Amino acid sequence: MKVAPTLEGGLRIDPETAEDWYILRAILLDANGAETDLATRLGGMVTDERVAEDWRDFVVPDLRESFADDLNQIHAAIETAAAFPKDGASPIWITREDAFSWYGALNQARLALEETYGFGPNPESDTSNYQPVRHEALIRSQFYCALQSFLLRYAL
C-alpha cells in the first residue's frame, strides 16, 4: 500500500494487494469490535451523578451518531474505490474535508483494539509471546497510528 500527500492538502491511498484492502476494511471491523461502543464507554467515564444522567441521555446519543457518521463515510470511500477502479487503479482520496472523519474513525479503531488487547504504553516491548490474532491487531493499530500521523501532517 502506498500513502502519499496530494497537492491539494490531502492524502492518496493506493491499495496494491488484497491484504491492503483487508487492512482498510478492518478499520470498520476494529472500530466496532469492542464489547461496548465508544460513545457509551466515554459516557461511563462521567462519574459525577449530577451530570452523568444528562450526559448519558443527551451527549452519548449525539456522540454515537457522530462516530457512526465517520465510519459510514470512510466505508463509502473504501468501497467506492474498490468497486470503481479507474485505469486499473483504485486510489482512495482523503481531502481536507474528509480528514477529520478519517482521523476519528482511525481513533475509534485504535481505542477498540486497545480495549480488546490491552497493548499498553509500549506494545512492542515483547511481542514474541503474542498470539497471531493479537500480533495482527497490533500491526493494524500501528498502521492506523501511522495513517493518523499522515493526516495530521498533510490534511489537518
N, C-alpha and C positions, 0 to 999 in steps of 0.2 A: 504494500500500500504506500502510496506517495501522498504527502500532505504539503501543500505549498501556499504561500501568501499570494493574493491577487493584487493587481494594480489598483483596484477599487477599494481596497482595505477589507478584504475578507479572506476566506480560505477556499482552496480547491482540494478535494479529496479524490484520489484516483485509486479505487479498489482494483487489484490486479488478479486476485485469486478467489476461489470460493471461501477460503478461510478469512480473507479480508471482509467479504460480505457477512460472514458469520459474526465476526467481531463487531461490525457496525450494527447488525440486528440485535446483538446481545446487549447493547446499551438499554434497549427497551425491556428485555427479559431481566437484566440485572436490576434496573430501576424498580421493577415490580416484584422482585424476588424476595424481599424481606417479608417476615410474617405480618407486620403491621405497616400500613402505608406511612410515608414520611410526614405528611400533614398531621396525622394522629400522634406519631412519635414526638413531633415538635410540640404539639398541644399538651402532651403529657409532661413536658418539662415545666409548664406553668403550674407551680405548686401553691401559690397564694390563692386560697379559696375565694377571696373577694373578687378575683378576676378570672379564675380558672373556668368557671361555668360559662361566662360570656365568651371567653377565648374559644372554648370548645364549640359553642353554638354559632358564633359569628365569624371568627377568624379561620378556624380549621376548614370549614367547607370552602371558603374562598381560596385558601392555600391548596387544597386538594384539586380544585378546578384549575388553578394556575399551573400546578405541576402536571396535570393531565394534558393541558393545552401544549405545554412544552414537548412532552413525549409524543403527542399526536403530530405536531409539526415536524419533528425530526423523522418520525416514522414515515410520513408522507414524502419527505425529501429523499430518504433512502430507497423507498420502494419505487418512487418515480424514476430515479436514476437507474435502478435495476431493471425496470420494465421497458424503458425507452432509451436504449443506448444510441448515441449519436456517433456516426462514423466508427463504429466498433468500440467506442469508449463510453464509459458510464460515469462521468465525474459527478461528484456531489458538490454543489456550490453553497458556501455559507457566506452570506452577505452580512454587512454590519447590522442590518435589521434583524437577521436571524441569529446573530451571535449569542444574545442573552438566552434565547431558548435552548440552543445547543449547550451552552455553559451550564444552565440549570439542569438539563436532562443528564448531562455527564456527572454532575454533582449528585443527583439523585441516585444514579447507578453506583457511584463510588461509596456513598453513605450506606446503601443497602448491602454492598459487598462487605464493607467493614463490619456492619452489624451481624451479618451471617458468619463471617470467617474470623473476625477479630484479629486482623493483621497487626494492629498496634502501631506505635510510633516509628518503629524501624522494621518493616516487614521483611526486609532482605537479610536480617541478621543470621537466620539459619533456615534456609529453605530446603535443606537436604531431607528433612523428615516430612515434608508436605506430601499429602496425597495428590494424585494428578488433578482432581477436580479443584482442590484448593490452589494448587500451583497455577492452573489455568485462570482462575479467578484473580489471582494476584497479577498475572500478566495483563489481563483486561483492565484491572484497576490502574495499573501503571500506564497503559495506553491512554485511558481516559484522562489521566492526570496530564500526560504529555499533550494531548489534544486541547485540554483546557489552557495549558501554557501557550500554545499557538494562538488560541482565541484571544487570550489576554494581550499577547504581543502584537497581533496583526489586525484584530477585528473589533476589539472593545476599546 
